[in-house]
Amino acid sequence: MSTTSTPVEPGVRPATEAGPPRTVGLTLVIAMYDVQRYLPELLDSIDAQVPGPYSLQCVFVDDGSPDRSADVVEEWIARRKPAAVDALLVRQANAGVSGARNRGMAAATNEWIAFPDPDDALDPRYCAEVAEFLLTKGETATIVATNLIKYIEAEDRLLDNHSLRFKFQDGARTVRLSTEPHYLQMSASSTFFRREDLERSGIAFIEGLHASEDALFVAEALASSPDPVLGVVPGAIYRYRKRASRDSTVDRYHTSVSTYFDRFDLGYLPRLDRFAAEPGGVPEWFQNQLLYELKWLFLAERKASTKAAILSPDQQRAVLARVTQVLSHVDDGLILGYRVTPLPAEIQQLLLALKGRPQAKPRALLTARGVRRVEVSYLFTGEPPQEEFALDGRAVEPLDAEVRPLDYFGQEVLRERRVRLPAGNRLTVRLDGRSQEIRVGPLPRRLAAVAARGARRRLSGTLLARILRGPRRWVAKGISFARPRRGS
């Protein structure tokens, strides 16, 4: 006896006597302001979504946009009717991206909500991958992170180098943040949230905040659960556009004074006070989030293009005061053992120094080496330490040295001393009675070649070199020598 089966869409569970196939409702809330030139790509990517175990709703919020963004969406909705996607357009006076997202969230009706940016795009399997995960592995997830891949518009290429991409290396799974607190999610645009949790907790984007608003919204959603669980879906690709015009909010944050203060005054400090007053104190995953944010804040100070040149000296001191307040809620051991992303040693030491817990003993590092000299440096607070140097077992004096402040918001608590010494193989550095050995080792091949060329140039001017070259020159001029006779 033959049997037949009814084909179903990929990922959809077939109907049984127990009931119809299980599906999940997804809503995309898209806030729009002056993005007419990018919208067609996002809309095309929504059109290209493959069928799966989900229903899809799109809520577009025109935030008083000065261009035709709303008209583009209105025309797209009209072309799609009747369509599988439930789409609506909400218009409002300009209130900023947070206000627009809050308005769209209030209009959402599906079980899970995400907030994609209108200049980004979604992989064709984006919604299907999320829905299949939620129906098979994500029942316990508090939020769900999708896989953010950068699109470098100026070069027309994709780049998978986000600093938090390690989350996806073990495949689709759930992560309990109480046991793996280094798993961070910072982007609301590439995250799905349970609508019920948001409504129950009254979570909203902070209006008027233009820096870290995504990270703070994600943190509030996680904190609404007594045991937050992060779902990660590597197959759901979110394509984040790095604009060629460099005119996005992220690109321009360092041009506004308020972005340096509001993230603390409106965002982190009130939440820290609240978390600190709750049983268990500030959760470790939130402390890691703070360190992640501070790392990028200080890294930006290293570049002229992103430096806070707009801040006056008084404003720079005020920023450092807020950083110090934040750090009072972060454990020293977490700063020393930070493992979310690589943390430069000088930023690590600066955070400890601002916290009032500077490194007990400075440690010297080899920072440069050449043919004739090497350079070591160390960080210190207060008075410079007593220093002694020995090269291959013999005491040596510095050739020269300098002290410089580390240029982060004009801070003066942590300084760096750079000392240049004669070159050698084994250098011993003694700082305030604490000795350490630095093996310089052989020069790299490139530097060795430079050294050899230099040695040949120096040798070329010596009397020995002229004597050795002499016979060849004389032969070239037609002068020859008689061969000495045997026995003579």
Secondary structure, DSSP 8 states (H G I E B T S, - for coil): ---------TT----BTTBS---EEEEEEEEESS-TTTHHHHHHHHHT----SEEEEEEEEEES-SSSHHHHHHHHHHHH-S-SEEEEEEEE---HHHHHHHHHHHH--SSEEE---TT-EE-TTHHHHHHHHHHHT-TT-SEEEEEEEEEEGGGTEEE---TTGGGGTT-SEEEETTT-TT-----STTEEEEHHHHHHHT----TT--SSHHHHHHHHHHHTSSS-EEEEEEEEEEEEEE-TT--SHHHHGGG-HHHHHHIIIIIIHHHHHHHHHSTT-S-HHHHHHHHHHHHHHHHGGGSTTTS-TTS-HHHHHHHHHHHHHHHTTS-HHHHHT--SS---HHHHHHHHHHTT---SS---EEEEE-SSEEEEEEEESSS---EEEEETTEEE--SEEEEEE--STT--S-EEEEEEEE--SEEEEEETTEEEEEE--S--HHHHHHHHHHHHHHHHTSHHHHHHHHHHHHHHTT-------TT-
